[in-house]
Amino acid sequence: MAVQKVALVTAGSAGLGAQIARVLAPDFRVVINYANNQARAKSLLDELHDIPSTAASTQSPRFGAIQADVGDRPSIQRLVQETISKFGRLDVVVSNAGWTRVTNFNILDEGMVDEDWDKCFLYNVKSHLWLIHAARDELEKAEGAFITTASIAGVKPSGSSLPYAVTKSAAIHLSKSLAVICSPKIRVNSVSPGLLLTEWGMKFGPEKIEKATNATMLKRLATVEDVADQVRVLATTKSMTGQNLIVDSGTSL
């Protein structure tokens, strides 16, 4: 019997992370990580179990949820160890967690809050680094893939805050650097969505959402489905590493 591959998705219980879990569910056994909302994680697991598997016979467990704060290095190490002990292997890691506090990008004084810089670096950069370090041995064994969620704000100066934009840019360069360091066994790539109308994205309000829509070439915002489909491409394609896939309906052109 062929061994089914295992994918771990951080911040996987809602929004983009949940859609990535849905898209990977037919072909992978999936572990979703969540920070604190256990009920939401359980609800997604119930939904995933209804998605048919492409495998001739599925191994157990097929899905699981593990609580961990990815802003804490020992918690990340525990998350990876628990995944491997419960599922037996690890082939794909989608490092999807991130953080921002919405301020006015164009007002320098609003971008001068040290706590914002520290928390953005923690969740938008260091968490990815800690996660690949914890998962490296297993991913090397599997010749697997590591995918980070960056942002169009890291490509074109813009977005919810100055610290967010700068740390997302750092996340993209981190992915490229890790692609060099972790070759030839592990493929490392990133995706950079434009504004997504998730629970978080809706906080921008109708005026900013309309402005963001008008700023796209296609006059439509990218969707979580669009982005998750590209994550699946990066999880399964054997010949891409060090790439940043921009999914922004042409905003950055």
ChimeraX attribute file (.defattr): number of C-alpha atoms within 10 A of each C-alpha:
attribute: neighborCount
match mode: 1-to-1
recipient: residues
	/A:1	8
	/A:2	9
	/A:3	11
	/A:4	20
	/A:5	17
	/A:6	25
	/A:7	27
	/A:8	29
	/A:9	25
	/A:10	30
	/A:11	25
	/A:12	29
	/A:13	27
	/A:14	18
	/A:15	17
	/A:16	24
	/A:17	24
	/A:18	23
	/A:19	20
	/A:20	26
	/A:21	29
	/A:22	21
	/A:23	19
	/A:24	23
	/A:25	23
	/A:26	16
	/A:27	17
	/A:28	23
	/A:29	24
	/A:30	30
	/A:31	27
	/A:32	27
	/A:33	29
	/A:34	23
	/A:35	17
	/A:36	14
	/A:37	11
	/A:38	15
	/A:39	10
	/A:40	13
	/A:41	24
	/A:42	15
	/A:43	11
	/A:44	22
	/A:45	22
	/A:46	11
	/A:47	11
	/A:48	22
	/A:49	14
	/A:50	9
	/A:51	12
	/A:52	11
	/A:53	17
	/A:54	12
	/A:55	14
	/A:56	9
	/A:57	11
	/A:58	16
	/A:59	14
	/A:60	11
	/A:61	11
	/A:62	18
	/A:63	22
	/A:64	20
	/A:65	22
	/A:66	20
	/A:67	19
	/A:68	21
	/A:69	19
	/A:70	27
	/A:71	23
	/A:72	14
	/A:73	17
	/A:74	13
	/A:75	15
	/A:76	25
	/A:77	19
	/A:78	15
	/A:79	24
	/A:80	22
	/A:81	17
	/A:82	13
	/A:83	24
	/A:84	16
	/A:85	10
	/A:86	12
	/A:87	22
	/A:88	13
	/A:89	20
	/A:90	29
	/A:91	23
	/A:92	28
	/A:93	25
	/A:94	29
	/A:95	26
	/A:96	25
	/A:97	25
	/A:98	25
	/A:99	17
	/A:100	21
	/A:101	14
	/A:102	15
	/A:103	17
	/A:104	15
	/A:105	18
	/A:106	14
	/A:107	11
	/A:108	12
	/A:109	10
	/A:110	15
	/A:111	17
	/A:112	12
	/A:113	12
	/A:114	10
	/A:115	10
	/A:116	20
	/A:117	19
	/A:118	13
	/A:119	20
	/A:120	25
	/A:121	23
	/A:122	19
	/A:123	24
	/A:124	31
	/A:125	25
	/A:126	20
	/A:127	23
	/A:128	28
	/A:129	19
	/A:130	18
	/A:131	22
	/A:132	27
	/A:133	15
	/A:134	19
	/A:135	22
	/A:136	21
	/A:137	13
	/A:138	19
	/A:139	23
	/A:140	18
	/A:141	13
	/A:142	17
	/A:143	18
	/A:144	23
	/A:145	28
	/A:146	29
	/A:147	27
	/A:148	29
	/A:149	26
	/A:150	32
	/A:151	29
	/A:152	23
	/A:153	23
	/A:154	22
	/A:155	18
	/A:156	14
	/A:157	16
	/A:158	18
	/A:159	23
	/A:160	18
	/A:161	24
	/A:162	29
	/A:163	28
	/A:164	32
	/A:165	25
	/A:166	21
	/A:167	29
	/A:168	27
	/A:169	22
	/A:170	19
	/A:171	26
	/A:172	26
	/A:173	18
	/A:174	22
	/A:175	28
	/A:176	19
	/A:177	13
	/A:178	21
	/A:179	22
	/A:180	15
	/A:181	12
	/A:182	18
	/A:183	14
	/A:184	11
	/A:185	16
	/A:186	27
	/A:187	29
	/A:188	29
	/A:189	27
	/A:190	29
	/A:191	23
	/A:192	22
	/A:193	25
	/A:194	25
	/A:195	27
	/A:196	19
	/A:197	17
	/A:198	13
	/A:199	10
	/A:200	11
	/A:201	13
	/A:202	13
	/A:203	12
	/A:204	16
	/A:205	9
	/A:206	10
	/A:207	9
	/A:208	13
	/A:209	18
	/A:210	14
	/A:211	10
	/A:212	18
	/A:213	20
	/A:214	14
	/A:215	18
	/A:216	18
	/A:217	14
	/A:218	13
	/A:219	14
	/A:220	16
	/A:221	25
	/A:222	21
	/A:223	18
	/A:224	21
	/A:225	16
	/A:226	15
	/A:227	24
	/A:228	22
	/A:229	15
	/A:230	19
	/A:231	22
	/A:232	18
	/A:233	12
	/A:234	25
	/A:235	23
	/A:236	15
	/A:237	11
	/A:238	13
	/A:239	7
	/A:240	15
	/A:241	24
	/A:242	20
	/A:243	18
	/A:244	21
	/A:245	19
	/A:246	20
	/A:247	22
	/A:248	26
	/A:249	20
	/A:250	16
	/A:251	22
	/A:252	17
	/A:253	9
